[in-house]
Amino acid sequence: MYRYDEFDAAFVKARTDQFADQVMRRLAGELSEDQFRPLRLMNGLYLQLHAYMLRIAVPYGTMSAKQLRMLAHIARTYDRGYGHFTTRQNIQFNWPKLRDIPPILADLASVEMHAIQTSGNCIRNITTDQFAGAAADEIIDPRPVAEILRQWSSLHPEFSYLPRKFKIAMTGATHDRAAIRFHDIGLQAATNATGDIGWQVWVGGGLGRTPIIGKEISPFVPHEHLLAYLESILRVYNRYGRRDNKYKARIKILVHEEGIDTIRAQVDEEFAAVKGGVLTLPQAELDRITAYFAPPEFDRINETRVDVAREKIVNPAYGRWLERNLNAHRQPGYVSVTISLKPIGGAPGDATDAQMDVVAGLAERYSHDELRVTHEQNLVLPHVKITDLAALYAVLVENGLAEGNAGQITDMIACPGLDFCALANARSIPIAQEISKRFGAPERQAEIGDLKIKISGCINACGHHHVGHIGILGVEKKGTELYQITVGGDATETASIGNILGPGFVAEAVPDAIERLVDTYLAARTTPAETFLMAYRRLGDAPFKEALYGAD
């Protein structure tokens, strides 16, 4: 894992001290809320419906046990005993008092964490595949390059006040687990004709009120020129992006209106001017950063497979967990373990202070002191011996963290919604909880198989509803919360945006509506191996629309 150098430490301390002074001035009445707002947003502090919310960065989703323990301490000391992990691989605290923000930031700085650029019209936290550096299907670990991009983008003088917020995601695998086609810039590891590894670059993706799948702007950019190429994209966006209308200010609108060929030509012109200059990434610097992410010293393990079928007979709950929550590791005898933060009937993405402490201990004992936050609001232990799985599972059971539902219908993404967010039109968490309880039976989930439900409480789409196999969008109409349902979304390399099937449903009717969609799929699939998404792509809207609204 990356460790702060002297510059990082000084940079974070200076910002922490600066914002502490600004908070004190606000508390003393020397700054009005209008004056304070841009200052707090630069430091990840939002004013929500009921209280302030602090969003803390987890760069490329990687944390140590010490850092997670600090988050547990903050939840216990300054909040209400829990934190909420988000689709940006960050964590949010929903109830801190303004006077407590300076000591919180000081505590974070002591473990090399901060809240800088988790808000505002700047380059936000760079996200990656949660199995980066461990996955068997990986071409390259993307985290060293993500760290270099973090350093390049932090307080970048040219890009601190962009037309709108800017999000970058990257994956080093052929299978996209980072939703790169739905980011302002998406990066996927690629090889050229001579076998060199570089980056395929996608631009102009995004969700919100105008969901758009990103377009390939370059099939291959080598490591040494990546900074220059990305800076060229940002310069074109900064120059031509709309500033008169925030709903049309994202780069996706610029790419859509101008066309990818026009944008590519402008970027290439800019790139030609800066290529080979100060933004060239020396191999020595890439090697230096890469050394921080060297894999741990793995043991040689004789046992290299898990007999899931046997365990499902001996201990069905453990067998289900093994079947759903493990990911293949590049090192024989090891796996990556997903720790579900989606208990049946729970709030997706929430973890208590006690649970965070437990997971920190498990990371130290079983995962070389390393853990990950996923963009699907779960946690991952990336390097676990197969021989340690039973002991690990026993601890998870004791602490309410052993749900074996990764990728299933109860493993939902949900934004905080109207329970917390000032922008929301409708609640998200209660809808997720009711659906989870409706489909919570393990046998029912196993019958359904892979199915991703994603729920947003407003058009800003923080719950990624557009790319759910089933998406649910909360809207408000004449004082009533209604829920619009989409079908067919996909955030992977076969990206698609879900189709709206018809009018919205009142909250109480949503679980029944989801059940009708699921029953339609189960009746229509050709084999148990045909997933919901596969069946939808074969059948189209018609049978699912009829299930919800009846025949025309």
C-alpha positions in Angstrom: 0.0 0.0 0.0 1.1 3.6 -0.6 2.4 5.5 2.3 2.5 9.3 2.5 5.8 10.9 1.7 6.9 14.2 3.2 4.9 16.2 0.7 1.7 14.3 1.3 2.0 14.7 5.0 2.7 18.5 4.8 0.0 19.0 2.2 -2.7 17.3 4.3 -1.7 19.0 7.5 -1.7 22.4 5.9 -5.2 21.8 4.5 -6.4 20.4 7.8 -5.1 23.5 9.7 -6.6 25.8 7.1 -10.0 24.3 7.3 -10.0 24.2 11.1 -9.5 27.9 11.1 -12.4 28.3 8.6 -14.6 26.2 10.8 -13.8 28.3 13.8 -14.6 31.5 11.9 -17.9 30.0 10.9 -18.8 29.0 14.4 -17.8 32.5 15.6 -20.1 34.1 13.0 -17.2 35.7 11.1 -18.3 33.7 8.0 -21.8 33.4 6.7 -23.1 30.1 5.4 -22.9 31.5 1.8 -19.2 32.4 2.4 -18.5 29.1 4.2 -20.2 26.8 1.6 -17.5 26.7 -1.1 -14.8 26.3 1.7 -16.6 23.3 3.3 -17.3 21.7 0.0 -13.6 21.8 -0.9 -13.1 19.7 2.2 -15.9 17.1 1.7 -18.4 18.7 4.1 -22.0 18.8 3.0 -25.1 20.3 4.7 -27.7 17.6 4.4 -31.4 17.5 5.5 -30.7 17.0 9.2 -27.0 17.6 9.8 -23.7 18.0 8.2 -22.3 15.0 6.3 -18.5 14.4 5.9 -17.3 12.4 3.0 -13.8 10.8 3.4 -11.7 9.7 0.5 -10.5 6.1 0.2 -8.2 6.5 -2.8 -8.7 3.6 -5.3 -10.6 1.8 -2.6 -7.6 0.6 -0.6 -7.3 0.8 3.2 -5.2 -0.6 6.0 -6.5 -2.0 9.2 -5.2 1.0 11.1 -7.2 3.3 8.8 -10.4 1.3 9.2 -10.0 1.4 12.9 -9.7 5.2 12.8 -13.0 5.3 10.8 -14.6 3.1 13.6 -13.2 5.6 16.2 -14.8 8.5 14.3 -18.1 6.7 14.0 -18.1 5.9 17.7 -16.8 9.3 19.0 -18.2 11.9 16.7 -21.2 10.2 14.9 -23.9 7.8 15.8 -21.9 4.6 15.7 -21.9 3.8 12.0 -20.6 4.9 8.6 -22.0 4.6 5.1 -19.7 3.2 2.3 -20.5 4.7 -1.1 -20.4 3.9 -4.8 -17.3 6.1 -5.1 -15.4 3.8 -2.7 -15.6 6.5 0.0 -17.2 6.6 3.4 -19.7 9.1 4.7 -20.6 10.1 8.2 -24.1 11.5 8.4 -24.2 13.2 11.8 -21.0 15.0 12.8 -21.2 18.4 14.5 -19.5 21.3 12.8 -17.3 21.9 15.9 -16.0 18.3 15.7 -14.9 18.5 12.1 -11.3 19.9 12.9 -10.5 17.0 15.3 -12.0 14.5 12.9 -9.7 15.7 10.1 -6.8 15.7 12.5 -7.5 12.1 13.4 -7.8 11.2 9.7 -4.5 12.9 8.9 -2.8 10.8 11.6 -3.5 7.7 9.6 -2.9 9.2 6.1 -6.5 10.0 5.3 -8.4 13.1 4.4 -11.6 14.5 2.8 -10.0 16.7 0.2 -11.7 16.8 -3.2 -14.5 14.5 -2.2 -16.8 17.4 -3.3 -16.7 20.4 -5.6 -16.0 20.9 -9.3 -12.7 19.1 -9.3 -11.2 15.7 -10.0 -12.8 13.4 -7.4 -11.6 10.2 -5.8 -10.2 7.9 -8.4 -11.8 4.5 -8.2 -10.6 1.0 -9.3 -11.6 -2.6 -9.5 -12.0 -3.9 -5.9 -9.8 -6.9 -6.7 -7.0 -4.9 -8.1 -3.6 -6.5 -7.5 -5.2 -9.8 -6.6 -7.6 -10.9 -9.4 -6.7 -13.9 -11.5 -7.9 -12.2 -14.7 -5.9 -9.0 -14.3 -3.5 -7.7 -16.9 -1.9 -5.2 -14.5 -2.6 -3.8 -11.1 -4.0 -0.3 -11.8 -3.4 1.1 -8.3 0.1 2.5 -8.9 -1.2 4.5 -11.9 -4.2 5.5 -9.8 -1.9 6.8 -7.1 0.1 8.8 -9.7 -3.2 10.2 -11.0 -4.2 11.1 -7.4 -0.9 13.0 -6.9 -1.3 14.8 -10.3 -5.0 15.8 -9.7 -4.7 16.9 -6.0 -5.2 20.7 -5.9 -4.2 20.9 -9.6 -4.2 24.6 -10.2 -5.8 24.4 -13.6 -8.5 21.9 -12.7 -9.7 23.0 -9.2 -12.7 24.9 -10.6 -13.9 22.8 -13.6 -17.4 23.3 -15.1 -18.6 20.4 -13.0 -17.3 17.5 -10.9 -15.0 15.1 -12.7 -14.7 11.3 -12.0 -12.1 8.8 -13.2 -12.4 5.0 -12.9 -9.9 2.4 -14.0 -9.5 -1.3 -14.2 -6.6 -3.6 -14.9 -8.7 -6.5 -15.9 -10.5 -7.5 -19.1 -13.8 -7.8 -17.2 -14.9 -4.3 -16.1 -15.7 -4.3 -12.4 -15.3 -0.5 -12.1 -18.0 0.8 -14.4 -15.5 2.7 -16.4 -17.9 3.4 -19.3 -20.0 5.5 -17.0 -17.3 7.9 -15.8 -16.0 11.2 -17.2 -12.8 9.3 -18.0 -12.6 5.5 -17.9 -9.3 3.6 -18.2 -8.9 -0.1 -19.0 -5.6 -1.9 -19.2 -4.7 -2.8 -22.8 -1.8 -4.3 -24.8 -0.6 -3.0 -28.2 0.7 -5.0 -31.1 4.1 -5.5 -29.6 2.7 -6.7 -26.3 3.3 -3.4 -24.3 0.8 -2.7 -21.6 -0.9 0.7 -21.6 -4.4 2.1 -21.3 -7.6 2.2 -23.5 -9.3 5.5 -22.7 -13.0 6.1 -22.7 -14.5 9.6 -22.2 -17.9 11.2 -21.7 -19.7 8.5 -19.7 -22.0 9.3 -16.9 -25.4 8.8 -15.2 -27.6 11.5 -13.6 -30.4 13.1 -15.5 -28.7 12.3 -18.8 -27.2 8.8 -18.7 -24.6 8.2 -21.5 -22.3 5.4 -22.2 -18.7 6.7 -22.7 -17.0 6.6 -26.0 -13.5 5.3 -26.8 -11.2 8.2 -27.5 -8.0 6.2 -27.7 -7.4 2.5 -28.0 -4.0 2.7 -26.4 -2.0 5.3 -24.4 1.4 4.1 -22.9 2.1 4.7 -19.3 4.7 7.4 -20.0 2.2 9.6 -21.9 -1.0 9.0 -19.8 -0.7 12.1 -17.7 -0.2 14.3 -20.7 -3.1 12.6 -22.5 -5.5 13.0 -19.5 -4.4 16.6 -19.0 -5.2 17.2 -22.7 -8.7 15.9 -22.2 -9.2 18.0 -19.1 -8.0 21.1 -20.9 -10.4 20.7 -23.7 -13.2 20.1 -21.2 -12.2 23.1 -19.0 -12.1 25.3 -22.1 -15.3 24.3 -23.8 -17.5 22.7 -21.0 -20.7 24.6 -20.3 -20.6 26.9 -17.3 -23.9 28.6 -17.8 -26.1 25.5 -17.1 -25.0 23.0 -14.5 -27.3 20.4 -16.0 -25.3 20.6 -19.2 -21.9 21.1 -17.7 -20.5 17.6 -17.5 -18.1 16.4 -20.2 -20.6 13.8 -21.4 -22.7 16.7 -22.7 -19.7 18.2 -24.5 -18.8 14.9 -26.1 -22.4 14.2 -27.1 -23.0 17.7 -28.6 -19.7 18.1 -30.4 -19.2 14.4 -31.3 -16.3 12.1 -30.3 -14.4 12.8 -33.5 -14.3 16.5 -32.9 -13.3 16.0 -29.2 -10.6 13.5 -30.2 -9.2 16.0 -32.7 -9.1 18.8 -30.1 -7.5 16.4 -27.6 -4.9 15.2 -30.1 -4.0 18.8 -30.9 -3.5 19.6 -27.2 -1.6 16.3 -26.7 0.8 17.0 -29.5 1.7 20.3 -27.8 2.4 18.7 -24.4 3.6 15.2 -25.2 7.2 14.6 -24.3 7.3 17.5 -21.9 7.1 17.8 -18.1 4.1 15.5 -17.9 6.1 12.6 -19.3 6.0 9.9 -16.6 9.6 8.5 -16.1 9.8 4.8 -15.7 11.8 5.3 -12.6 8.9 7.1 -10.9 6.4 4.5 -12.1 8.7 1.8 -10.6 9.0 3.8 -7.3 5.3 4.0 -6.9 4.7 0.5 -8.1 7.1 -0.8 -5.3 4.5 0.5 -2.7 2.0 -2.0 -4.2 4.2 -5.0 -4.4 2.2 -8.1 -3.5 2.7 -9.5 0.0 4.9 -12.6 0.6 2.4 -15.4 0.0 2.8 -18.8 1.6 2.9 -21.9 -0.5 -0.5 -23.6 0.1 -1.0 -27.3 -0.8 -4.8 -26.9 -0.7 -5.7 -24.8 -3.8 -9.4 -25.3 -4.2 -12.6 -25.1 -2.1 -15.0 -28.0 -2.2 -18.1 -25.8 -2.3 -20.5 -28.6 -3.2 -19.4 -30.6 -0.1 -19.7 -27.6 2.2 -23.2 -26.8 0.9 -24.2 -30.2 2.2 -22.4 -30.1 5.5 -23.1 -26.5 6.3 -25.5 -24.9 3.8 -25.0 -21.3 5.0 -21.2 -21.6 4.8 -21.5 -23.3 1.4 -23.6 -20.4 0.1 -21.1 -17.9 1.4 -18.2 -19.8 -0.3 -20.1 -20.0 -3.6 -21.1 -16.3 -3.7 -18.4 -14.3 -1.9 -15.1 -15.6 -3.2 -13.2 -14.3 -6.2 -10.3 -16.1 -7.9 -6.9 -15.0 -6.9 -3.7 -15.0 -9.0 -1.8 -16.8 -6.3 -2.6 -20.5 -5.9 -4.1 -21.3 -2.5 -5.6 -17.8 -2.0 -8.9 -16.1 -2.7 -10.3 -12.6 -2.3 -13.3 -12.4 0.0 -16.2 -10.1 -0.3 -17.7 -9.1 3.1 -21.3 -8.2 2.4 -22.7 -5.0 3.9 -26.1 -6.0 2.8 -27.7 -8.0 5.7 -31.3 -9.1 5.0 -33.5 -6.1 5.9 -30.4 -3.8 6.5 -29.4 -0.5 5.0 -27.0 -1.2 2.1 -23.5 0.0 2.7 -23.8 0.7 6.4 -21.2 -0.7 8.9 -21.2 -0.1 12.6 -18.1 1.0 14.5 -17.9 -2.5 16.1 -18.1 -4.2 12.7 -15.4 -1.9 11.3 -13.1 -2.9 14.2 -13.8 -6.6 13.5 -13.0 -6.3 9.8 -9.8 -4.4 10.6 -8.8 -7.3 12.9 -9.6 -9.8 10.1 -7.6 -7.8 7.6 -4.6 -7.9 10.0 -4.9 -11.6 10.7 -6.0 -13.0 7.4 -5.3 -10.5 4.6 -1.8 -9.0 5.0 -3.3 -5.9 6.7 -5.1 -4.9 3.6 -8.8 -4.4 2.7 -10.8 -2.7 -0.1 -14.0 -0.7 -0.4 -16.1 -1.7 -3.5 -18.2 0.6 -5.7 -21.0 -1.8 -4.9 -20.9 -0.8 -1.2 -19.2 -3.9 0.3 -15.8 -4.6 1.7 -13.1 -7.0 0.4 -10.3 -8.9 2.0 -8.0 -9.3 -1.0 -5.5 -11.9 0.1 -7.0 -14.8 2.1 -5.7 -18.3 2.4 -8.2 -21.0 1.5 -7.2 -22.8 4.7 -8.3 -19.7 6.7 -11.8 -19.4 5.2 -13.6 -21.4 7.9 -12.1 -19.4 10.8 -12.8 -16.1 9.0 -16.4 -17.1 8.3 -17.0 -18.0 12.0 -15.9 -14.4 13.0 -18.2 -12.9 10.3 -21.1 -14.9 11.6 -20.6 -13.7 15.1 -20.7 -10.1 13.9 -23.5 -10.1 11.4 -21.3 -9.9 8.4 -21.6 -13.4 6.9 -24.4 -12.9 4.3 -23.5 -15.0 1.3 -25.3 -12.9 -1.2 -22.6 -11.1 -3.4 -24.2 -10.4 -6.8 -27.6 -11.6 -5.8 -30.9 -9.8 -5.6 -30.4 -8.7 -2.0 -26.9 -7.3 -2.7 -28.4 -4.0 -3.7 -26.8 -0.6 -4.3 -28.8 2.2 -2.7 -28.1 5.9 -2.1 -29.0 7.5 1.3 -32.1 9.0 -0.3 -34.6 11.2 1.4 -33.7 9.9 4.8 -30.5 12.0 4.7 -29.9 13.8 1.4 -31.2 17.3 0.7 -31.3 16.6 -3.0 -33.5 13.5 -2.8 -37.1 13.3 -3.9 -37.9 9.9 -2.3 -36.6 7.4 0.1 -34.2 4.7 -1.0 -33.2 2.8 2.1 -36.7 1.6 3.1 -37.4 0.4 -0.4 -34.1 -1.6 -0.4 -35.0 -3.1 3.0 -38.4 -4.2 1.9 -37.1 -5.8 -1.2 -34.3 -7.5 0.8 -36.8 -9.0 3.2 -39.1 -10.1 0.4 -36.3 -12.0 -1.4 -34.2 -12.9 1.7 -34.8 -16.6 1.7 -31.5 -18.3 0.6 -33.3 -20.8 -1.6 -35.2 -18.0 -3.4 -32.0 -16.0 -4.0 -30.2 -19.1 -5.3 -33.1 -19.8 -7.7 -32.9 -16.3 -9.1 -29.1 -16.2 -9.5 -27.2 -13.2 -10.6 -29.4 -10.1 -10.5 -28.3 -6.5 -9.6 -30.9 -4.1 -8.3 -29.8 -0.4 -7.9 -31.9 2.3 -6.3 -31.6 6.1 -6.4 -33.7 8.6 -4.5 -33.4 11.3 -7.2 -32.3 11.8 -10.8 -28.7 12.5 -9.7 -28.4 8.7 -9.7 -26.0 8.1 -6.8 -27.5 4.6 -6.6 -26.6 3.9 -10.2 -30.2 2.9 -11.1 -29.6 3.4 -14.8 -27.2 0.5 -14.9 -29.1 -1.9 -12.6 -30.4 -5.1 -14.2 -33.5 -3.7 -12.5 -33.2 0.0 -11.6 -35.5 1.9 -9.3 -35.7 5.7 -9.3 -37.5 7.6 -6.7 -39.4 10.7 -7.9 -41.9 13.1 -6.3 -45.2 13.9 -8.0 -47.8 16.1 -6.3 -46.4 15.3 -2.9 -46.3 11.5 -3.4 -43.2 9.4 -3.6 -43.3 7.3 -6.7 -40.8 4.8 -8.0 -40.0 4.4 -11.7 -38.6 1.0 -12.8 -36.1 0.4 -15.5 -34.9 -3.0 -16.9 -31.7 -4.0 -18.7 -29.0 -1.8 -17.4 -25.4 -3.1 -17.2 -22.2 -1.4 -15.9 -19.7 -3.9 -17.2 -17.9 -4.2 -20.6 -21.2 -5.0 -22.2 -22.6 -1.7 -20.9 -26.2 -0.7 -21.4 -28.7 1.8 -19.9 -31.9 0.4 -18.6 -35.3 1.1 -20.3 -38.1 2.8 -18.5 -41.1 0.4 -18.5 -43.9 2.7 -17.6 -45.4 4.9 -14.8 -44.0 4.8 -11.3 -45.3 2.8 -8.4 -46.1 4.0 -4.8 -43.6 2.7 -2.3 -45.8 -0.1 -0.9 -46.2 -1.5 -4.4 -42.5 -1.7 -5.4 -41.7 -5.2 -3.8 -44.7 -6.7 -5.6 -43.6 -5.1 -8.9 -40.1 -6.5 -8.5 -41.5 -9.9 -7.7 -43.6 -9.9 -10.9 -40.5 -9.0 -12.9 -38.5 -11.9 -11.3 -41.4 -14.4 -11.8 -41.6 -13.4 -15.5 -37.8 -14.0 -15.8 -38.0 -17.4 -14.1 -40.8 -18.6 -16.2 -39.2 -17.4 -19.5 -35.5 -18.4 -19.0 -34.3 -21.3 -21.2 -31.9 -22.8 -18.6 -30.9 -21.9 -15.0 -27.6 -20.6 -16.5 -29.5 -17.8 -18.4 -29.3 -14.8 -16.1 -31.9 -12.1 -15.8 -29.9 -9.8 -18.0 -29.4 -12.4 -20.6 -33.1 -13.2 -20.6 -34.0 -9.6 -20.9 -31.7 -9.1 -23.9 -33.3 -12.0 -25.6 -36.9 -11.1 -24.8 -36.9 -7.3 -24.8 -39.3 -5.1 -22.9 -42.6 -6.7 -23.8 -43.0 -9.5 -21.3 -41.6 -7.4 -18.4 -43.8 -4.5 -19.3 -46.8 -6.7 -19.4 -45.9 -8.2 -16.0 -46.0 -4.7 -14.5 -48.9 -3.1 -16.3 -50.9 -5.8 -18.1 -51.4 -6.3 -21.8 -52.1 -3.3 -23.9 
